[in-house]
C-alpha cells in the first residue's frame, strides 16, 4: 500500500508555516456574520413622495371627506375606499393617475371618483365602515366601535350584498345582555384588516388594548393589541391563531393600531400606528412586522403575558404633522408599481380634525440594497 505524508517533505518548520497559511486562508473564507434582525425582517425602506387632495364629493352629492380606509385592486387598477359618514357602510371606487416620472411637486396627478356601492348590513346591525380588505370579488369590512361579537363582515362585488361575518374568540366577546353604551366606553373595536396574497387568510387587530378583558396586564406594563389570524377559505372560516401586538410609541399619550398591509405569505406585514405626543402633536409611524415566532395565545385564558413572545416590530418611517397630514382617520394599502419598478404605498389621511377633506399620501417601498421590486 502506498503511504503519503507531508511531514518529511515540509519538515518541522515548514509544517508550522503550512498550518499558519491554512488557518489564514480558511479564516478569510469564513461565512459573513448575519444580524438577528436581518434574519427576521425583510430589508425594506420607505420614502415619502407627496400627497394629493381628493375631490370633496363624487359629483352626485356624496361627500368624500370621511374616508376611513383604502385598498388597491391591482386587477382593475382601482382604489376602493370606505366612507365613514353613515351608519350603513359605503364604498367608493377611485381612479388614480400618477406622474409617469414622479418629478412634479404632486406625484399624484389626479384622483377621480367613479362609483359608490352601498353595502347591505345584516338586519338590526349597526355597521359603520372602518377598515377594508379586498378578496376575490369580496370586500371585508371591520367595525370600529362598539366591539361586537361579529365585528368583521364580507360583502360581494359589485352588488354589495352581505355574505358572512367572522366572530371574535368567545372570551373576548361582550356579554349578550351588556349595555351597548357601556361596552362602547370600555372596549375598543377593529380597524386594521388585510388578506394574504392568496386571499385565503384574513388578519385583523384591535385598535387598542381590550380594557374589558380581565386577562390584560397592569396598566404600567407595555400595552398590547390583539392580532387575529383567520382562515377564510373552504370549507368554512375559523380562527387559526391569536397573537399579541406590542402597542405604543415612547412618550406618546395615545396610540392606536389603525392599518395593516400584508407583504408576503411568510408572516411579514406593514402596520400603521397613530399617536399624539405630550405636546398634542399628531404623529403616525409605519412598522414592519414579523409574526413567525410569535406565541399563539388563542387557547389561553388568562394570557400568561410574562411567558408570551409578542409580534416583532421594526420602525420604517415616521409621518408627523404639520409637514405630513396625519390627523383623524388613517388607512393604508400597497398601491400600483412605480416607473422605477418599486412598489407604491398609499395612505389616506385628513389634514385636520375639523376640515372635511381627505388626502392621499404616496410613498415608495423598496429594498435597502436597491430600489427594486418588492
C-alpha positions in Angstrom: 0.0 0.0 0.0 1.3 3.5 -0.9 1.6 5.8 2.0 1.9 9.6 1.6 2.8 12.1 4.3 3.6 15.8 4.1 5.8 15.8 7.3 9.0 14.5 5.6 8.6 16.9 2.7 7.9 20.0 4.8 10.0 19.4 7.9 9.0 20.7 11.3 9.4 24.4 10.4 7.7 24.0 7.1 4.7 22.2 8.7 4.2 25.1 11.1 4.3 27.6 8.2 1.8 25.4 6.3 -0.6 25.3 9.2 -0.5 29.1 9.7 -1.1 29.6 6.0 -4.1 27.2 6.0 -5.5 29.0 9.1 -5.3 32.4 7.4 -6.8 31.0 4.2 -9.8 29.4 5.8 -10.4 32.3 8.2 -10.7 34.5 5.1 -13.3 32.2 3.7 -15.5 32.3 6.8 -19.2 32.9 6.4 -20.1 36.6 6.8 -21.9 37.3 10.1 -25.7 38.0 9.8 -27.5 40.0 12.4 -30.6 38.6 14.1 -32.7 41.4 12.8 -31.7 40.8 9.2 -32.9 37.2 9.6 -36.2 38.2 10.9 -37.2 41.2 8.8 -37.2 42.0 5.1 -34.6 44.7 4.0 -37.2 47.4 3.4 -37.2 51.2 3.3 -39.9 53.8 2.8 -39.7 57.2 1.1 -42.4 59.9 1.2 -43.1 61.3 -2.2 -46.1 63.7 -1.8 -49.9 64.0 -1.4 -53.0 64.9 -3.3 -56.4 66.1 -2.1 -59.5 64.2 -3.1 -62.5 65.9 -4.5 -65.0 67.0 -1.8 -67.7 64.9 -3.4 -68.2 62.2 -6.1 -70.2 64.6 -8.3 -73.5 63.2 -7.2 -73.5 64.8 -3.8 -71.8 62.1 -1.8 -69.0 63.5 0.4 -65.5 62.0 0.1 -64.2 63.8 3.2 -64.7 61.0 5.7 -62.7 58.1 4.1 -61.6 55.7 6.8 -59.5 53.2 4.8 -58.4 52.3 1.3 -57.4 49.1 -0.6 -55.9 48.8 -4.1 -57.4 46.4 -6.7 -54.4 45.5 -8.9 -56.6 43.6 -11.4 -58.8 46.6 -12.1 -56.2 49.3 -11.3 -58.7 51.0 -9.0 -58.8 52.0 -5.3 -61.7 51.2 -3.1 -62.3 53.5 -0.1 -64.7 53.2 2.8 -66.9 56.2 3.7 -67.3 56.5 7.4 -70.0 59.2 7.5 -73.0 56.9 7.5 -74.4 54.1 9.8 -74.6 52.0 6.6 -71.2 51.2 5.1 -70.5 52.6 1.6 -67.5 52.1 -0.6 -66.4 54.4 -3.4 -64.2 53.4 -6.4 -61.4 55.8 -7.3 -59.2 56.0 -10.3 -55.6 57.1 -9.6 -53.3 58.9 -12.1 -49.6 59.2 -11.3 -46.9 61.4 -12.8 -45.0 59.0 -15.1 -41.7 60.4 -14.0 -42.7 61.2 -10.4 -40.8 64.5 -10.8 -43.6 67.0 -10.2 -44.3 68.5 -6.7 -47.5 66.5 -6.7 -46.7 63.0 -8.0 -50.4 62.0 -7.8 -51.8 63.9 -10.8 -55.5 63.2 -10.2 -57.9 61.1 -8.2 -61.3 60.5 -9.9 -64.3 59.1 -8.1 -66.2 56.6 -10.3 -69.0 54.8 -8.4 -70.4 54.3 -4.9 -71.6 51.0 -3.6 -73.9 50.7 -0.6 -73.2 47.5 1.5 -76.2 45.7 2.9 -75.7 45.1 6.6 -77.4 42.2 8.4 -80.8 43.2 9.9 -80.6 45.1 13.2 -76.8 45.6 12.8 -75.2 49.0 13.1 -72.3 48.7 10.7 -70.2 51.9 10.4 -67.4 51.2 7.9 -63.9 51.4 9.3 -61.2 49.0 7.8 -61.3 47.5 4.4 -59.7 44.5 2.7 -60.2 43.1 -0.8 -60.6 39.4 -1.7 -61.8 37.7 -4.9 -65.0 39.6 -5.7 -65.4 40.2 -1.9 -64.9 43.2 0.4 -64.2 42.6 4.0 -65.2 45.5 6.3 -64.4 45.9 10.0 -66.4 47.7 12.7 -64.6 50.2 14.8 -67.0 50.7 17.7 -68.6 49.3 19.7 -66.8 46.0 19.9 -69.4 43.5 18.7 -69.4 39.7 18.7 -69.1 39.7 14.9 -67.1 42.8 14.0 -65.9 41.6 10.6 -68.3 41.3 7.6 -67.9 40.2 4.0 -69.8 41.7 1.1 -69.8 40.6 -2.6 -68.9 42.8 -5.5 -70.3 44.7 -7.3 -73.7 44.3 -5.7 -72.6 44.9 -2.1 -74.7 42.1 -0.7 -73.9 40.7 2.8 -72.2 37.3 2.7 -70.9 36.3 6.2 -69.4 37.5 9.4 -66.4 36.4 11.4 -66.7 36.2 15.2 -64.2 37.1 17.9 -62.9 34.5 20.3 -65.7 33.8 22.8 -63.7 35.1 25.8 -63.4 38.5 24.2 -67.0 38.9 23.1 -69.1 41.4 25.1 -71.9 39.7 27.2 -75.1 39.2 25.3 -77.0 41.3 27.8 -74.4 44.0 28.0 -75.4 47.7 27.7 -74.1 48.8 24.3 -73.1 52.2 25.6 -71.1 50.6 28.5 -69.4 48.2 26.1 -68.5 51.1 23.8 -67.0 53.0 26.7 -64.9 50.1 28.0 -63.9 48.4 24.8 -62.1 49.1 21.5 -63.1 48.0 18.1 -61.4 46.6 15.0 -59.9 49.0 12.4 -56.9 47.3 10.7 -57.6 44.4 8.3 -55.7 42.7 5.5 -55.7 39.5 3.5 -52.8 37.3 2.5 -51.7 37.3 -1.2 -53.7 34.1 -1.9 -56.9 35.5 -0.3 -57.3 32.5 2.0 -56.3 34.2 5.3 -57.5 37.3 7.0 -55.6 39.3 9.6 -57.1 42.0 11.8 -56.3 43.6 15.2 -57.9 45.7 17.9 -57.1 49.4 17.8 -56.1 49.4 21.5 -55.9 47.0 24.4 -59.2 45.4 25.4 -59.9 47.2 28.7 -62.8 44.9 29.4 -60.6 41.8 29.3 -59.6 40.6 32.8 -56.5 39.0 31.2 -54.9 42.3 30.3 -51.6 43.2 32.0 -51.4 46.0 34.5 -51.6 49.5 33.0 -47.9 50.1 33.9 -46.9 47.2 31.6 -46.5 47.5 27.9 -49.9 47.6 26.3 -50.9 45.0 23.7 -53.3 44.9 20.9 -54.9 41.6 19.9 -53.9 40.4 16.5 -56.2 37.8 14.9 -55.4 35.3 12.1 -58.4 33.7 10.4 -58.7 31.1 7.7 -61.5 32.2 5.3 -61.2 29.5 2.7 -63.1 26.3 2.3 -64.9 24.5 3.9 -65.6 27.3 6.4 -63.9 30.2 8.2 -62.3 29.8 11.7 -59.8 31.5 13.9 -56.3 30.0 13.3 -54.3 32.0 15.8 -54.2 35.0 18.1 -51.0 37.0 18.8 -50.1 40.0 21.0 -49.1 43.1 19.2 -46.9 45.5 21.3 -48.8 48.8 21.0 -47.3 52.1 21.9 -44.6 54.6 21.0 -42.3 56.0 23.7 -43.5 59.3 25.2 -46.9 59.0 23.5 -50.2 59.8 25.3 -52.4 57.8 23.0 -51.5 55.1 20.4 -53.8 53.2 18.0 -53.2 50.5 15.5 -55.2 51.8 12.5 -54.0 49.8 9.5 -52.3 46.6 8.3 -50.9 45.5 4.9 -49.6 42.1 4.0 -46.2 41.9 2.4 -45.8 38.2 1.7 -47.0 34.7 2.7 -44.2 34.4 5.2 -45.7 36.4 8.1 -44.4 39.9 7.2 -46.7 42.9 7.4 -46.7 46.7 7.5 -48.6 48.3 10.3 -49.6 51.9 10.8 -49.9 53.4 14.3 -51.3 56.8 15.1 -50.4 58.6 18.3 -50.4 62.0 20.0 -47.3 63.3 21.8 -47.2 65.2 25.1 -47.4 68.5 23.2 -50.6 67.5 21.5 -49.0 67.0 18.1 -50.3 64.2 15.9 -47.9 61.6 14.5 -48.1 58.3 12.6 -45.4 55.6 12.3 -45.1 52.7 9.9 -43.5 49.5 11.2 -42.6 46.2 9.6 -43.9 43.2 11.5 -42.7 39.6 11.7 -45.1 37.1 13.2 -43.1 33.9 12.6 -42.1 33.1 16.2 -45.0 35.0 18.0 -46.8 32.9 20.6 -50.4 31.8 19.7 -52.4 32.9 22.8 -55.8 31.8 21.4 -56.0 28.8 23.9 -55.0 30.8 27.0 -57.5 32.4 29.4 -56.0 34.4 31.1 -53.0 35.1 28.9 -49.6 34.5 30.6 -48.0 37.8 29.5 -44.6 37.1 31.1 -44.2 33.9 29.0 -45.5 35.2 25.7 -43.4 36.1 22.7 -45.2 39.1 21.0 -45.1 40.1 17.3 -41.8 41.7 16.4 -41.7 45.2 15.1 -39.2 47.3 13.2 -39.8 51.0 12.6 -39.6 52.2 9.0 -40.7 55.8 8.8 -42.4 58.4 10.9 -45.0 60.8 9.5 -45.5 64.0 11.5 -47.9 66.9 11.2 -47.9 69.7 10.0 -45.5 68.6 7.3 -47.5 65.4 6.5 -51.3 65.2 7.3 -51.9 62.5 9.9 -54.9 63.8 11.8 -58.1 61.8 12.3 -58.7 58.6 10.4 -55.9 56.8 8.5 -55.9 54.0 6.0 -53.1 52.1 4.2 -52.7 49.8 1.2 -50.0 48.7 -1.2 -50.6 50.6 -4.5 -49.5 50.3 -8.1 -45.9 49.8 -9.2 -43.9 52.9 -9.9 -41.9 53.7 -13.0 -38.7 52.7 -11.4 -40.0 49.2 -10.6 -40.6 49.8 -6.9 -44.0 49.4 -5.2 -46.0 52.3 -4.0 -47.7 52.6 -0.6 -50.9 54.7 -0.3 -52.2 56.3 2.9 -55.5 58.0 3.2 -55.3 60.8 5.8 -57.0 64.0 6.9 -55.1 67.3 7.2 -57.1 68.3 10.3 -59.8 67.0 12.6 -62.1 69.9 11.6 -61.8 70.1 7.8 -64.0 67.7 5.8 -61.1 66.8 3.4 -59.3 63.6 2.6 -55.8 63.4 1.2 -54.0 60.5 -0.4 -50.3 60.2 0.6 -47.8 58.4 -1.8 -44.7 56.6 -0.5 -42.2 54.4 -2.3 -41.5 51.0 -0.8 -38.2 49.5 -1.9 -35.3 47.2 -0.8 -32.5 48.8 1.2 -29.9 47.3 -1.2 -31.5 48.8 -4.3 -34.8 50.4 -5.3 -36.0 47.1 -6.6 -39.4 45.5 -6.9 -41.0 44.4 -3.6 
